Amino acid sequence: MARLVKLEATGPVKVDPSDKPVFVCACGLSKKFPFCDGSHKPTRSEEPGCVYRYSGESNEQVEKVDHAG
Ligand code: FES
């Protein structure tokens, strides 16, 4: 079953349970979910008011829909 998830985070959530921090993915692109693997980097250039679709295999941006205006 396919699923479309709307997320707007552009980086991980830092969890600091002890002396070693843990970074939890908040962007939805990590291949090691729930942990951040750096796949959020393409989201840093996203523009407000747009919806982006990423490839499930490469995490490359494959579609941008501008809802502004
Ligand atoms: S926050 Fe999702 S991969 Fe880093």
Residues whose N, C-alpha, C, O or C-beta is under 5 A from the ligand:
A	BS01	FES	G11 P12 V24 C25 A26 C27 G28 L29 S30 C36 D37 G38 S39 H40
